[in-house]
Amino acid sequence: MKKTNLAVAAAVTGLLAVGATTLTTTPAQAAEKEKCYGVVKAGKNDCATATSSCAGTSTKDAQKDAFVVVPKGLCDRLVGGSGTAS
């Protein structure tokens, strides 16, 4: 194998390893998140709502059944934020 090919292969392998570690979350990190309803801008929701079938399909700002995942404790400090869908 040529030295340039070896260097490129090593660089790509390193980038894949770094990318894989940033995408994984531990259970402790997942537990530090919560759903926050009523604060999402139109089209920025994280998951399905009662009136739409998938993420990014909320139709209006502050839609009461659309949520975004935020760090635990932040939702209570946001105006209009609620831990439950209305």
mmCIF file as gemmi writes it, N, C-alpha and C atoms, coordinates in Angstrom:
data_model
loop_
_atom_site.group_PDB
_atom_site.id
_atom_site.type_symbol
_atom_site.label_atom_id
_atom_site.label_alt_id
_atom_site.label_comp_id
_atom_site.label_asym_id
_atom_site.label_entity_id
_atom_site.label_seq_id
_atom_site.pdbx_PDB_ins_code
_atom_site.Cartn_x
_atom_site.Cartn_y
_atom_site.Cartn_z
_atom_site.occupancy
_atom_site.B_iso_or_equiv
_atom_site.pdbx_formal_charge
_atom_site.auth_seq_id
_atom_site.auth_asym_id
_atom_site.pdbx_PDB_model_num
ATOM 1 N N . MET Axp A 1 ? 0.844 -1.172 0 1 0 ? 1 A 1
ATOM 2 C CA . MET Axp A 1 ? 0 0 0 1 0 ? 1 A 1
ATOM 3 C C . MET Axp A 1 ? 0.893 1.239 0 1 0 ? 1 A 1
ATOM 4 N N . LYS Axp A 2 ? 0.521 2.235 -0.776 1 0 ? 2 A 1
ATOM 5 C CA . LYS Axp A 2 ? 1.29 3.471 -0.843 1 0 ? 2 A 1
ATOM 6 C C . LYS Axp A 2 ? 1.176 4.231 0.468 1 0 ? 2 A 1
ATOM 7 N N . LYS Axp A 3 ? 2.175 5.068 0.746 1 0 ? 3 A 1
ATOM 8 C CA . LYS Axp A 3 ? 2.167 5.854 1.982 1 0 ? 3 A 1
ATOM 9 C C . LYS Axp A 3 ? 0.982 6.812 2.025 1 0 ? 3 A 1
ATOM 10 N N . THR Axp A 4 ? 0.611 7.392 0.886 1 0 ? 4 A 1
ATOM 11 C CA . THR Axp A 4 ? -0.52 8.327 0.871 1 0 ? 4 A 1
ATOM 12 C C . THR Axp A 4 ? -1.822 7.603 1.154 1 0 ? 4 A 1
ATOM 13 N N . ASN Axp A 5 ? -1.99 6.406 0.593 1 0 ? 5 A 1
ATOM 14 C CA . ASN Axp A 5 ? -3.2 5.631 0.857 1 0 ? 5 A 1
ATOM 15 C C . ASN Axp A 5 ? -3.286 5.23 2.325 1 0 ? 5 A 1
ATOM 16 N N . LEU Axp A 6 ? -2.157 4.88 2.888 1 0 ? 6 A 1
ATOM 17 C CA . LEU Axp A 6 ? -2.11 4.498 4.291 1 0 ? 6 A 1
ATOM 18 C C . LEU Axp A 6 ? -2.461 5.679 5.184 1 0 ? 6 A 1
ATOM 19 N N . ALA Axp A 7 ? -1.962 6.849 4.855 1 0 ? 7 A 1
ATOM 20 C CA . ALA Axp A 7 ? -2.255 8.054 5.638 1 0 ? 7 A 1
ATOM 21 C C . ALA Axp A 7 ? -3.728 8.415 5.543 1 0 ? 7 A 1
ATOM 22 N N . VAL Axp A 8 ? -4.293 8.329 4.355 1 0 ? 8 A 1
ATOM 23 C CA . VAL Axp A 8 ? -5.717 8.628 4.171 1 0 ? 8 A 1
ATOM 24 C C . VAL Axp A 8 ? -6.567 7.621 4.933 1 0 ? 8 A 1
ATOM 25 N N . ALA Axp A 9 ? -6.222 6.353 4.87 1 0 ? 9 A 1
ATOM 26 C CA . ALA Axp A 9 ? -6.975 5.326 5.588 1 0 ? 9 A 1
ATOM 27 C C . ALA Axp A 9 ? -6.909 5.555 7.092 1 0 ? 9 A 1
ATOM 28 N N . ALA Axp A 10 ? -5.75 5.942 7.599 1 0 ? 10 A 1
ATOM 29 C CA . ALA Axp A 10 ? -5.61 6.213 9.03 1 0 ? 10 A 1
ATOM 30 C C . ALA Axp A 10 ? -6.436 7.43 9.432 1 0 ? 10 A 1
ATOM 31 N N . ALA Axp A 11 ? -6.451 8.459 8.602 1 0 ? 11 A 1
ATOM 32 C CA . ALA Axp A 11 ? -7.223 9.668 8.901 1 0 ? 11 A 1
ATOM 33 C C . ALA Axp A 11 ? -8.721 9.376 8.908 1 0 ? 11 A 1
ATOM 34 N N . VAL Axp A 12 ? -9.188 8.633 7.932 1 0 ? 12 A 1
ATOM 35 C CA . VAL Axp A 12 ? -10.609 8.287 7.862 1 0 ? 12 A 1
ATOM 36 C C . VAL Axp A 12 ? -11.009 7.428 9.055 1 0 ? 12 A 1
ATOM 37 N N . THR Axp A 13 ? -10.183 6.469 9.409 1 0 ? 13 A 1
ATOM 38 C CA . THR Axp A 13 ? -10.469 5.611 10.566 1 0 ? 13 A 1
ATOM 39 C C . THR Axp A 13 ? -10.543 6.446 11.84 1 0 ? 13 A 1
ATOM 40 N N . GLY Axp A 14 ? -9.64 7.395 11.993 1 0 ? 14 A 1
ATOM 41 C CA . GLY Axp A 14 ? -9.66 8.27 13.164 1 0 ? 14 A 1
ATOM 42 C C . GLY Axp A 14 ? -10.911 9.117 13.227 1 0 ? 14 A 1
ATOM 43 N N . LEU Axp A 15 ? -11.327 9.671 12.084 1 0 ? 15 A 1
ATOM 44 C CA . LEU Axp A 15 ? -12.542 10.477 12.051 1 0 ? 15 A 1
ATOM 45 C C . LEU Axp A 15 ? -13.782 9.648 12.369 1 0 ? 15 A 1
ATOM 46 N N . LEU Axp A 16 ? -13.828 8.43 11.862 1 0 ? 16 A 1
ATOM 47 C CA . LEU Axp A 16 ? -14.955 7.553 12.173 1 0 ? 16 A 1
ATOM 48 C C . LEU Axp A 16 ? -15.011 7.219 13.655 1 0 ? 16 A 1
ATOM 49 N N . ALA Axp A 17 ? -13.859 6.995 14.258 1 0 ? 17 A 1
ATOM 50 C CA . ALA Axp A 17 ? -13.815 6.684 15.687 1 0 ? 17 A 1
ATOM 51 C C . ALA Axp A 17 ? -14.288 7.869 16.514 1 0 ? 17 A 1
ATOM 52 N N . VAL Axp A 18 ? -13.847 9.065 16.165 1 0 ? 18 A 1
ATOM 53 C CA . VAL Axp A 18 ? -14.274 10.266 16.893 1 0 ? 18 A 1
ATOM 54 C C . VAL Axp A 18 ? -15.765 10.492 16.711 1 0 ? 18 A 1
ATOM 55 N N . GLY Axp A 19 ? -16.247 10.318 15.492 1 0 ? 19 A 1
ATOM 56 C CA . GLY Axp A 19 ? -17.677 10.484 15.227 1 0 ? 19 A 1
ATOM 57 C C . GLY Axp A 19 ? -18.528 9.492 15.992 1 0 ? 19 A 1
ATOM 58 N N . ALA Axp A 20 ? -18.089 8.262 16.077 1 0 ? 20 A 1
ATOM 59 C CA . ALA Axp A 20 ? -18.848 7.238 16.797 1 0 ? 20 A 1
ATOM 60 C C . ALA Axp A 20 ? -18.921 7.541 18.287 1 0 ? 20 A 1
ATOM 61 N N . THR Axp A 21 ? -17.858 8.068 18.847 1 0 ? 21 A 1
ATOM 62 C CA . THR Axp A 21 ? -17.88 8.358 20.285 1 0 ? 21 A 1
ATOM 63 C C . THR Axp A 21 ? -18.754 9.569 20.599 1 0 ? 21 A 1
ATOM 64 N N . THR Axp A 22 ? -18.868 10.517 19.678 1 0 ? 22 A 1
ATOM 65 C CA . THR Axp A 22 ? -19.71 11.682 19.95 1 0 ? 22 A 1
ATOM 66 C C . THR Axp A 22 ? -21.184 11.369 19.772 1 0 ? 22 A 1
ATOM 67 N N . LEU Axp A 23 ? -21.525 10.333 19.004 1 0 ? 23 A 1
ATOM 68 C CA . LEU Axp A 23 ? -22.916 9.981 18.786 1 0 ? 23 A 1
ATOM 69 C C . LEU Axp A 23 ? -23.503 9.105 19.884 1 0 ? 23 A 1
ATOM 70 N N . THR Axp A 24 ? -22.666 8.453 20.642 1 0 ? 24 A 1
ATOM 71 C CA . THR Axp A 24 ? -23.166 7.57 21.687 1 0 ? 24 A 1
ATOM 72 C C . THR Axp A 24 ? -23.44 8.372 22.952 1 0 ? 24 A 1
ATOM 73 N N . THR Axp A 25 ? -24.51 8.008 23.634 1 0 ? 25 A 1
ATOM 74 C CA . THR Axp A 25 ? -24.824 8.641 24.904 1 0 ? 25 A 1
ATOM 75 C C . THR Axp A 25 ? -24.953 7.568 25.965 1 0 ? 25 A 1
ATOM 76 N N . THR Axp A 26 ? -24.598 7.906 27.163 1 0 ? 26 A 1
ATOM 77 C CA . THR Axp A 26 ? -24.736 6.966 28.263 1 0 ? 26 A 1
ATOM 78 C C . THR Axp A 26 ? -26.128 7.099 28.856 1 0 ? 26 A 1
ATOM 79 N N . PRO Axp A 27 ? -26.594 6.114 29.601 1 0 ? 27 A 1
ATOM 80 C CA . PRO Axp A 27 ? -27.901 6.237 30.249 1 0 ? 27 A 1
ATOM 81 C C . PRO Axp A 27 ? -27.976 7.454 31.18 1 0 ? 27 A 1
ATOM 82 N N . ALA Axp A 28 ? -26.883 7.82 31.799 1 0 ? 28 A 1
ATOM 83 C CA . ALA Axp A 28 ? -26.882 8.983 32.685 1 0 ? 28 A 1
ATOM 84 C C . ALA Axp A 28 ? -27.144 10.259 31.892 1 0 ? 28 A 1
ATOM 85 N N . GLN Axp A 29 ? -26.586 10.364 30.682 1 0 ? 29 A 1
ATOM 86 C CA . GLN Axp A 29 ? -26.822 11.538 29.854 1 0 ? 29 A 1
ATOM 87 C C . GLN Axp A 29 ? -28.267 11.578 29.391 1 0 ? 29 A 1
ATOM 88 N N . ALA Axp A 30 ? -28.831 10.431 29.044 1 0 ? 30 A 1
ATOM 89 C CA . ALA Axp A 30 ? -30.212 10.383 28.602 1 0 ? 30 A 1
ATOM 90 C C . ALA Axp A 30 ? -31.154 10.755 29.736 1 0 ? 30 A 1
ATOM 91 N N . ALA Axp A 31 ? -30.812 10.403 30.953 1 0 ? 31 A 1
ATOM 92 C CA . ALA Axp A 31 ? -31.649 10.717 32.105 1 0 ? 31 A 1
ATOM 93 C C . ALA Axp A 31 ? -31.63 12.205 32.429 1 0 ? 31 A 1
ATOM 94 N N . GLU Axp A 32 ? -30.654 12.928 31.934 1 0 ? 32 A 1
ATOM 95 C CA . GLU Axp A 32 ? -30.543 14.353 32.208 1 0 ? 32 A 1
ATOM 96 C C . GLU Axp A 32 ? -31.303 15.193 31.198 1 0 ? 32 A 1
ATOM 97 N N . LYS Axp A 33 ? -32.151 14.593 30.399 1 0 ? 33 A 1
ATOM 98 C CA . LYS Axp A 33 ? -32.952 15.288 29.391 1 0 ? 33 A 1
ATOM 99 C C . LYS Axp A 33 ? -34.431 15.111 29.713 1 0 ? 33 A 1
ATOM 100 N N . GLU Axp A 34 ? -35.244 16.035 29.206 1 0 ? 34 A 1
ATOM 101 C CA . GLU Axp A 34 ? -36.685 15.919 29.388 1 0 ? 34 A 1
ATOM 102 C C . GLU Axp A 34 ? -37.405 16.539 28.189 1 0 ? 34 A 1
ATOM 103 N N . LYS Axp A 35 ? -38.636 16.12 27.979 1 0 ? 35 A 1
ATOM 104 C CA . LYS Axp A 35 ? -39.459 16.699 26.931 1 0 ? 35 A 1
ATOM 105 C C . LYS Axp A 35 ? -40.046 17.997 27.446 1 0 ? 35 A 1
ATOM 106 N N . CYS Axp A 36 ? -40.041 19.024 26.602 1 0 ? 36 A 1
ATOM 107 C CA . CYS Axp A 36 ? -40.614 20.317 26.976 1 0 ? 36 A 1
ATOM 108 C C . CYS Axp A 36 ? -41.657 20.696 25.919 1 0 ? 36 A 1
ATOM 109 N N . TYR Axp A 37 ? -42.898 20.72 26.33 1 0 ? 37 A 1
ATOM 110 C CA . TYR Axp A 37 ? -44.015 21.017 25.438 1 0 ? 37 A 1
ATOM 111 C C . TYR Axp A 37 ? -44.34 22.506 25.45 1 0 ? 37 A 1
ATOM 112 N N . GLY Axp A 38 ? -44.841 23.01 24.319 1 0 ? 38 A 1
ATOM 113 C CA . GLY Axp A 38 ? -45.358 24.365 24.245 1 0 ? 38 A 1
ATOM 114 C C . GLY Axp A 38 ? -44.334 25.452 23.982 1 0 ? 38 A 1
ATOM 115 N N . VAL Axp A 39 ? -43.102 25.115 23.695 1 0 ? 39 A 1
ATOM 116 C CA . VAL Axp A 39 ? -42.085 26.146 23.454 1 0 ? 39 A 1
ATOM 117 C C . VAL Axp A 39 ? -41.452 26.04 22.066 1 0 ? 39 A 1
ATOM 118 N N . VAL Axp A 40 ? -41.885 25.1 21.271 1 0 ? 40 A 1
ATOM 119 C CA . VAL Axp A 40 ? -41.255 24.814 19.985 1 0 ? 40 A 1
ATOM 120 C C . VAL Axp A 40 ? -41.725 25.789 18.911 1 0 ? 40 A 1
ATOM 121 N N . LYS Axp A 41 ? -40.786 26.22 18.071 1 0 ? 41 A 1
ATOM 122 C CA . LYS Axp A 41 ? -41.133 27.017 16.895 1 0 ? 41 A 1
ATOM 123 C C . LYS Axp A 41 ? -41.727 26.087 15.841 1 0 ? 41 A 1
ATOM 124 N N . ALA Axp A 42 ? -42.532 26.623 14.958 1 0 ? 42 A 1
ATOM 125 C CA . ALA Axp A 42 ? -43.157 25.824 13.908 1 0 ? 42 A 1
ATOM 126 C C . ALA Axp A 42 ? -42.105 25.081 13.101 1 0 ? 42 A 1
ATOM 127 N N . GLY Axp A 43 ? -42.313 23.783 12.944 1 0 ? 43 A 1
ATOM 128 C CA . GLY Axp A 43 ? -41.419 22.955 12.149 1 0 ? 43 A 1
ATOM 129 C C . GLY Axp A 43 ? -40.147 22.521 12.856 1 0 ? 43 A 1
ATOM 130 N N . LYS Axp A 44 ? -40.013 22.77 14.147 1 0 ? 44 A 1
ATOM 131 C CA . LYS Axp A 44 ? -38.786 22.434 14.872 1 0 ? 44 A 1
ATOM 132 C C . LYS Axp A 44 ? -39.005 21.402 15.973 1 0 ? 44 A 1
ATOM 133 N N . ASN Axp A 45 ? -40.157 20.733 16.003 1 0 ? 45 A 1
ATOM 134 C CA . ASN Axp A 45 ? -40.433 19.746 17.046 1 0 ? 45 A 1
ATOM 135 C C . ASN Axp A 45 ? -39.564 18.506 16.875 1 0 ? 45 A 1
ATOM 136 N N . ASP Axp A 46 ? -39.348 17.781 17.973 1 0 ? 46 A 1
ATOM 137 C CA . ASP Axp A 46 ? -38.478 16.614 17.963 1 0 ? 46 A 1
ATOM 138 C C . ASP Axp A 46 ? -39.171 15.312 17.596 1 0 ? 46 A 1
ATOM 139 N N . CYS Axp A 47 ? -40.473 15.231 17.704 1 0 ? 47 A 1
ATOM 140 C CA . CYS Axp A 47 ? -41.155 13.969 17.427 1 0 ? 47 A 1
ATOM 141 C C . CYS Axp A 47 ? -42.592 14.242 16.996 1 0 ? 47 A 1
ATOM 142 N N . ALA Axp A 48 ? -43.335 13.177 16.749 1 0 ? 48 A 1
ATOM 143 C CA . ALA Axp A 48 ? -44.713 13.301 16.296 1 0 ? 48 A 1
ATOM 144 C C . ALA Axp A 48 ? -45.587 13.992 17.336 1 0 ? 48 A 1
ATOM 145 N N . THR Axp A 49 ? -46.646 14.618 16.862 1 0 ? 49 A 1
ATOM 146 C CA . THR Axp A 49 ? -47.639 15.247 17.735 1 0 ? 49 A 1
ATOM 147 C C . THR Axp A 49 ? -48.992 14.596 17.457 1 0 ? 49 A 1
ATOM 148 N N . ALA Axp A 50 ? -50.014 15.065 18.131 1 0 ? 50 A 1
ATOM 149 C CA . ALA Axp A 50 ? -51.35 14.522 17.896 1 0 ? 50 A 1
ATOM 150 C C . ALA Axp A 50 ? -51.856 14.868 16.498 1 0 ? 50 A 1
ATOM 151 N N . THR Axp A 51 ? -51.338 15.952 15.921 1 0 ? 51 A 1
ATOM 152 C CA . THR Axp A 51 ? -51.826 16.4 14.618 1 0 ? 51 A 1
ATOM 153 C C . THR Axp A 51 ? -50.799 16.25 13.496 1 0 ? 51 A 1
ATOM 154 N N . SER Axp A 52 ? -49.606 15.768 13.799 1 0 ? 52 A 1
ATOM 155 C CA . SER Axp A 52 ? -48.593 15.558 12.759 1 0 ? 52 A 1
ATOM 156 C C . SER Axp A 52 ? -47.876 14.234 13.017 1 0 ? 52 A 1
ATOM 157 N N . SER Axp A 53 ? -47.292 13.683 11.965 1 0 ? 53 A 1
ATOM 158 C CA . SER Axp A 53 ? -46.789 12.319 12.056 1 0 ? 53 A 1
ATOM 159 C C . SER Axp A 53 ? -45.302 12.167 12.321 1 0 ? 53 A 1
ATOM 160 N N . CYS Axp A 54 ? -44.515 13.236 12.253 1 0 ? 54 A 1
ATOM 161 C CA . CYS Axp A 54 ? -43.083 13.054 12.467 1 0 ? 54 A 1
ATOM 162 C C . CYS Axp A 54 ? -42.409 14.344 12.922 1 0 ? 54 A 1
ATOM 163 N N . ALA Axp A 55 ? -41.135 14.238 13.224 1 0 ? 55 A 1
ATOM 164 C CA . ALA Axp A 55 ? -40.363 15.387 13.69 1 0 ? 55 A 1
ATOM 165 C C . ALA Axp A 55 ? -40.325 16.47 12.623 1 0 ? 55 A 1
ATOM 166 N N . GLY Axp A 56 ? -40.316 17.713 13.072 1 0 ? 56 A 1
ATOM 167 C CA . GLY Axp A 56 ? -40.207 18.842 12.162 1 0 ? 56 A 1
ATOM 168 C C . GLY Axp A 56 ? -41.481 19.188 11.434 1 0 ? 56 A 1
ATOM 169 N N . THR Axp A 57 ? -42.628 18.734 11.939 1 0 ? 57 A 1
ATOM 170 C CA . THR Axp A 57 ? -43.884 18.983 11.232 1 0 ? 57 A 1
ATOM 171 C C . THR Axp A 57 ? -44.91 19.757 12.053 1 0 ? 57 A 1
ATOM 172 N N . SER Axp A 58 ? -44.508 20.356 13.166 1 0 ? 58 A 1
ATOM 173 C CA . SER Axp A 58 ? -45.478 21.169 13.91 1 0 ? 58 A 1
ATOM 174 C C . SER Axp A 58 ? -45.869 22.358 13.04 1 0 ? 58 A 1
ATOM 175 N N . THR Axp A 59 ? -47.113 22.772 13.16 1 0 ? 59 A 1
ATOM 176 C CA . THR Axp A 59 ? -47.645 23.764 12.23 1 0 ? 59 A 1
ATOM 177 C C . THR Axp A 59 ? -47.645 25.195 12.748 1 0 ? 59 A 1
ATOM 178 N N . LYS Axp A 60 ? -47.465 25.389 14.06 1 0 ? 60 A 1
ATOM 179 C CA . LYS Axp A 60 ? -47.453 26.755 14.589 1 0 ? 60 A 1
ATOM 180 C C . LYS Axp A 60 ? -46.502 26.86 15.77 1 0 ? 60 A 1
ATOM 181 N N . ASP Axp A 61 ? -46.077 28.059 16.059 1 0 ? 61 A 1
ATOM 182 C CA . ASP Axp A 61 ? -45.225 28.307 17.215 1 0 ? 61 A 1
ATOM 183 C C . ASP Axp A 61 ? -45.982 27.988 18.492 1 0 ? 61 A 1
ATOM 184 N N . ALA Axp A 62 ? -45.278 27.478 19.495 1 0 ? 62 A 1
ATOM 185 C CA . ALA Axp A 62 ? -45.822 27.18 20.82 1 0 ? 62 A 1
ATOM 186 C C . ALA Axp A 62 ? -46.996 26.204 20.774 1 0 ? 62 A 1
ATOM 187 N N . GLN Axp A 63 ? -46.985 25.284 19.821 1 0 ? 63 A 1
ATOM 188 C CA . GLN Axp A 63 ? -48.026 24.263 19.728 1 0 ? 63 A 1
ATOM 189 C C . GLN Axp A 63 ? -47.988 23.415 20.994 1 0 ? 63 A 1
ATOM 190 N N . LYS Axp A 64 ? -49.104 23.258 21.661 1 0 ? 64 A 1
ATOM 191 C CA . LYS Axp A 64 ? -49.158 22.637 22.984 1 0 ? 64 A 1
ATOM 192 C C . LYS Axp A 64 ? -48.815 21.151 22.999 1 0 ? 64 A 1
ATOM 193 N N . ASP Axp A 65 ? -48.977 20.438 21.881 1 0 ? 65 A 1
ATOM 194 C CA . ASP Axp A 65 ? -48.669 19.008 21.868 1 0 ? 65 A 1
ATOM 195 C C . ASP Axp A 65 ? -47.335 18.696 21.188 1 0 ? 65 A 1
ATOM 196 N N . ALA Axp A 66 ? -46.576 19.716 20.795 1 0 ? 66 A 1
ATOM 197 C CA . ALA Axp A 66 ? -45.262 19.52 20.176 1 0 ? 66 A 1
ATOM 198 C C . ALA Axp A 66 ? -44.191 19.746 21.235 1 0 ? 66 A 1
ATOM 199 N N . PHE Axp A 67 ? -43.158 18.89 21.219 1 0 ? 67 A 1
ATOM 200 C CA . PHE Axp A 67 ? -42.113 19.03 22.222 1 0 ? 67 A 1
ATOM 201 C C . PHE Axp A 67 ? -40.731 19.078 21.604 1 0 ? 67 A 1
ATOM 202 N N . VAL Axp A 68 ? -39.797 19.552 22.404 1 0 ? 68 A 1
ATOM 203 C CA . VAL Axp A 68 ? -38.385 19.522 22.084 1 0 ? 68 A 1
ATOM 204 C C . VAL Axp A 68 ? -37.684 18.967 23.324 1 0 ? 68 A 1
ATOM 205 N N . VAL Axp A 69 ? -36.628 18.185 23.138 1 0 ? 69 A 1
ATOM 206 C CA . VAL Axp A 69 ? -35.891 17.615 24.261 1 0 ? 69 A 1
ATOM 207 C C . VAL Axp A 69 ? -34.857 18.634 24.733 1 0 ? 69 A 1
ATOM 208 N N . VAL Axp A 70 ? -34.886 18.934 26.021 1 0 ? 70 A 1
ATOM 209 C CA . VAL Axp A 70 ? -33.994 19.926 26.62 1 0 ? 70 A 1
ATOM 210 C C . VAL Axp A 70 ? -33.321 19.332 27.857 1 0 ? 70 A 1
ATOM 211 N N . PRO Axp A 71 ? -32.256 19.961 28.332 1 0 ? 71 A 1
ATOM 212 C CA . PRO Axp A 71 ? -31.642 19.492 29.577 1 0 ? 71 A 1
ATOM 213 C C . PRO Axp A 71 ? -32.641 19.568 30.737 1 0 ? 71 A 1
ATOM 214 N N . LYS Axp A 72 ? -32.567 18.593 31.628 1 0 ? 72 A 1
ATOM 215 C CA . LYS Axp A 72 ? -33.488 18.516 32.766 1 0 ? 72 A 1
ATOM 216 C C . LYS Axp A 72 ? -33.453 19.809 33.578 1 0 ? 72 A 1
ATOM 217 N N . GLY Axp A 73 ? -34.616 20.352 33.886 1 0 ? 73 A 1
ATOM 218 C CA . GLY Axp A 73 ? -34.741 21.565 34.677 1 0 ? 73 A 1
ATOM 219 C C . GLY Axp A 73 ? -34.902 22.832 33.85 1 0 ? 73 A 1
ATOM 220 N N . LEU Axp A 74 ? -34.552 22.79 32.581 1 0 ? 74 A 1
ATOM 221 C CA . LEU Axp A 74 ? -34.648 23.983 31.735 1 0 ? 74 A 1
ATOM 222 C C . LEU Axp A 74 ? -36.087 24.308 31.38 1 0 ? 74 A 1
ATOM 223 N N . CYS Axp A 75 ? -36.906 23.309 31.15 1 0 ? 75 A 1
ATOM 224 C CA . CYS Axp A 75 ? -38.282 23.534 30.712 1 0 ? 75 A 1
ATOM 225 C C . CYS Axp A 75 ? -39.063 24.394 31.701 1 0 ? 75 A 1
ATOM 226 N N . ASP Axp A 76 ? -38.848 24.184 32.987 1 0 ? 76 A 1
ATOM 227 C CA . ASP Axp A 76 ? -39.566 24.965 33.999 1 0 ? 76 A 1
ATOM 228 C C . ASP Axp A 76 ? -39.213 26.44 33.938 1 0 ? 76 A 1
ATOM 229 N N . ARG Axp A 77 ? -38.049 26.765 33.4 1 0 ? 77 A 1
ATOM 230 C CA . ARG Axp A 77 ? -37.618 28.166 33.326 1 0 ? 77 A 1
ATOM 231 C C . ARG Axp A 77 ? -38.006 28.845 32.026 1 0 ? 77 A 1
ATOM 232 N N . LEU Axp A 78 ? -38.541 28.098 31.059 1 0 ? 78 A 1
ATOM 233 C CA . LEU Axp A 78 ? -38.944 28.684 29.78 1 0 ? 78 A 1
ATOM 234 C C . LEU Axp A 78 ? -40.384 29.15 29.842 1 0 ? 78 A 1
ATOM 235 N N . VAL Axp A 79 ? -40.66 30.311 29.3 1 0 ? 79 A 1
ATOM 236 C CA . VAL Axp A 79 ? -42.02 30.838 29.282 1 0 ? 79 A 1
ATOM 237 C C . VAL Axp A 79 ? -42.89 29.936 28.416 1 0 ? 79 A 1
ATOM 238 N N . GLY Axp A 80 ? -43.961 29.434 28.978 1 0 ? 80 A 1
ATOM 239 C CA . GLY Axp A 80 ? -44.879 28.561 28.267 1 0 ? 80 A 1
ATOM 240 C C . GLY Axp A 80 ? -44.469 27.097 28.286 1 0 ? 80 A 1
ATOM 241 N N . GLY Axp A 81 ? -43.316 26.782 28.875 1 0 ? 81 A 1
ATOM 242 C CA . GLY Axp A 81 ? -42.836 25.415 28.909 1 0 ? 81 A 1
ATOM 243 C C . GLY Axp A 81 ? -43.602 24.547 29.898 1 0 ? 81 A 1
ATOM 244 N N . SER Axp A 82 ? -43.854 23.308 29.489 1 0 ? 82 A 1
ATOM 245 C CA . SER Axp A 82 ? -44.578 22.36 30.334 1 0 ? 82 A 1
ATOM 246 C C . SER Axp A 82 ? -44.005 20.973 30.131 1 0 ? 82 A 1
ATOM 247 N N . GLY Axp A 83 ? -43.981 20.193 31.183 1 0 ? 83 A 1
ATOM 248 C CA . GLY Axp A 83 ? -43.492 18.813 31.113 1 0 ? 83 A 1
ATOM 249 C C . GLY Axp A 83 ? -44.513 17.844 30.561 1 0 ? 83 A 1
ATOM 250 N N . THR Axp A 84 ? -45.737 18.301 30.348 1 0 ? 84 A 1
ATOM 251 C CA . THR Axp A 84 ? -46.79 17.443 29.819 1 0 ? 84 A 1
ATOM 252 C C . THR Axp A 84 ? -47.498 18.151 28.659 1 0 ? 84 A 1
ATOM 253 N N . ALA Axp A 85 ? -48.03 17.374 27.728 1 0 ? 85 A 1
ATOM 254 C CA . ALA Axp A 85 ? -48.784 17.936 26.614 1 0 ? 85 A 1
ATOM 255 C C . ALA Axp A 85 ? -50.142 18.398 27.104 1 0 ? 85 A 1
ATOM 256 N N . SER Axp A 86 ? -50.588 19.513 26.603 1 0 ? 86 A 1
ATOM 257 C CA . SER Axp A 86 ? -51.904 20.039 27.014 1 0 ? 86 A 1
ATOM 258 C C . SER Axp A 86 ? -52.984 19.494 26.134 1 0 ? 86 A 1
